[in-house]
Amino acid sequence: MNKKLYAVKNDEGKIVLTKKQAEIVENARIIDIPATYISESANLAVSGEEDLLMKAYVNGYIVEKDKKFKYECQDVFSHEAIATFNTYDEADNFLDVVYSKPGWWTIPVMEIMEVTDDD
């Protein structure tokens, strides 16, 4: 079963592509037959991707922003933040240290939150 792909446009009306899709469009610009390159490179399991890439080639596009996350270790009972980290590995290392402490009687939980530009 094919997934249906819908064109996402930003406020300026530009199509928003993933980094992988943008790479296909940019590579098509240096190929003698760009439409063939896009057709051969599009993910056939995603219905509409070929059309989306063609429109992006002709009309322009922007690349979607990488999602950013923060990792907050919280007290399991009060849910108060004990520590906040920018990477999963930092938070995981913190939890490993906490778990190894003999006097630690509550296990903190990690909440993963997406960070927006407003945060």
C-alpha positions in Angstrom: 0.0 0.0 0.0 1.4 3.4 -1.0 1.5 6.3 1.4 0.1 9.5 0.0 2.4 12.5 0.2 0.9 16.0 0.5 2.9 19.1 -0.4 3.6 21.2 2.6 4.1 24.9 1.8 5.6 27.6 4.0 4.3 31.1 4.4 5.9 32.2 1.2 4.3 29.4 -0.8 7.5 27.4 -1.2 7.3 23.6 -1.0 9.0 22.2 2.1 11.3 19.2 1.4 13.3 16.9 3.5 17.1 17.0 3.2 17.0 13.9 1.1 14.3 15.3 -1.2 16.3 18.5 -1.6 19.4 16.6 -2.5 17.5 14.9 -5.3 16.3 18.2 -6.7 19.7 19.8 -6.5 21.3 16.8 -8.2 18.7 17.1 -10.9 19.9 20.6 -11.6 23.3 19.3 -12.8 22.0 16.4 -14.9 21.2 16.7 -18.6 17.7 15.2 -18.2 16.5 16.4 -14.8 13.0 15.0 -15.1 14.3 11.5 -15.7 16.7 11.8 -12.7 13.8 12.9 -10.4 11.6 10.1 -11.7 14.3 7.5 -11.1 15.2 8.9 -7.7 11.7 9.4 -6.2 10.5 7.0 -3.6 7.9 4.9 -5.4 6.4 3.7 -2.1 5.3 7.3 -1.4 2.5 8.3 -3.8 3.0 11.8 -5.1 6.7 12.2 -4.3 7.7 12.4 -7.9 5.2 15.1 -8.6 6.2 17.0 -5.5 9.9 16.9 -6.5 9.1 18.1 -10.0 7.1 21.0 -8.6 9.9 21.9 -6.2 12.4 21.8 -9.2 10.3 24.2 -11.2 8.8 26.5 -8.5 11.5 26.4 -5.8 11.6 24.9 -2.3 13.0 25.2 1.2 14.5 22.5 3.3 12.6 21.6 6.5 14.3 22.5 9.7 15.8 19.8 11.9 13.7 19.0 14.9 15.4 19.8 18.2 14.7 18.1 21.5 15.5 18.6 25.1 15.7 15.8 27.5 14.5 16.4 31.0 15.1 14.0 33.9 12.3 14.3 36.4 11.5 13.1 39.9 9.1 10.3 39.5 6.7 11.5 42.2 6.7 15.3 41.9 7.6 15.5 38.2 10.0 18.3 39.0 13.0 18.7 36.7 16.1 17.3 38.3 18.3 18.0 35.3 17.9 19.1 31.6 20.1 18.1 28.7 20.4 18.9 25.0 21.3 15.3 23.9 19.9 11.9 24.7 23.4 10.6 25.5 24.0 13.2 28.2 20.6 12.4 29.8 21.2 8.7 29.6 24.7 9.0 31.2 23.1 11.1 34.0 20.5 8.4 34.6 23.2 5.7 34.6 25.1 7.5 37.4 21.9 8.0 39.4 20.9 4.4 39.1 24.4 3.3 40.4 24.0 5.3 43.6 23.1 3.0 46.5 21.0 5.6 48.4 18.9 6.6 45.4 15.4 5.3 46.2 13.4 6.8 43.4 14.2 6.3 39.8 14.0 9.5 37.7 12.1 9.4 34.5 13.2 11.1 31.3 10.8 13.2 29.3 11.7 14.1 25.7 10.3 17.4 24.5 10.5 18.9 21.0 12.0 22.4 21.2 10.4 25.1 19.1 12.0 28.4 18.1 10.0 30.0 20.9 11.7 27.9 23.6 
